Amino acid sequence: MTTPAHDPKGYYAILELGFDADAEAVKAAYRSLAKVLHPDHNSAPDAVARFQRLNEAYQVLGDARRRALYDARREAAAKAEKAPRNGPEAEPRKAASPPPP
């Protein structure tokens, strides 16, 4: 499935989809989850918040342009995570040597 580092806002995880899901899969996942998470059918205390997140995820992944932007940001974050770090933070710090006697 997805990992938070590669799914910045968790939209793929919310819709329980892989990154390669097509538009029909996104729509089917949304409809299926909406039936379960809708506050009229779900009495859980967080039902409204979960349904709002589901709608937010569908608005982004269900729109080709917005999904392309989201995926570009997701891929950039994944690439940055794999890139070697440069600078003083890249090398582990060595313990300071004690002063000579």
N, C-alpha and C positions, 0 to 999 in steps of 0.2 A: 504494500500500500504506500502511503506517502509519509514523509517525515517533515516535521515542522521547519527544518532548515531549508527544505526544498519546496515548501508550500507556505509562503510568508504569512498569509492570513488564515490558512487552513481550509480554503474553499474546497479543494479536492477531497480532503478528509471529511468535511461536513456532508458532502454529497456522496461520500463513500465510493469515490471514483479513482481510477488511475489517471495518470497524466495523458494517456493516449485516447481517452474517451472521446467519442464523436458527439455531435450535437444531439442526436437522438438519445444517446445514453444519458447525457446531462438532463434532458427533458424528462426521461423516464425515471431517473433517480429522484429528481425534484418532486415529481408527482407522487411517487411512492412514499417518500419521506414526509411530504406535506400532509398526507392522509393520517400519518401516525403522530406527527408533531403539532398539528394545528391545535391551538388552545381550546377550541370548541370540543375536541375529541380527546384531549390530553389534560388531565388535572394536575400534572406535576407543577410544583412551584416555579420552575424555570421554563415552563412551556412557552411562554410569550417570548422570552429572550432567545431560546433555541429556534423558534420559528422565524424570528427576525433575522438571525444569523443564516438560516437556511435560505431565506429570500435574498439576502445580500449576496450569498454565494451564487445563487442561480442568476441574479442580475448580471454578475460579472462573467461567469462561465457560459451562460446562455446567450451572450452577445459576442459575436465573432471578433469585433474590434476590441472590446474591453478584455476579452479573454487573451487575445494576442499581446496586449500590453501587460497583463498580469503574468503571462507565461514568460515574456521577455525579462521581467523583473525577477521572476522565480529562477530562470536560467542564469541570470547574472549573479544572483546570490549564490547559486550552486558553484559557479565558476570561481567566484571570489573565495569561497570556502576551500577550494582545491588548490588555489594559487599559492606558491611559496611566499612566505613573508620575508620582507627585507627590512634591514635596519637593526637597531639594538635589541628590539623585542624578539627578533628571529632566533638569536643565539641564546641558549640558556645561560643564566648568570652563574659565574663561578664564585665560589666563596673567597672572600678576601684573605690574602695570606697574612699571617701574623707578622708584626714588625720584627725586624732582626734584633737580636739581643744586644 
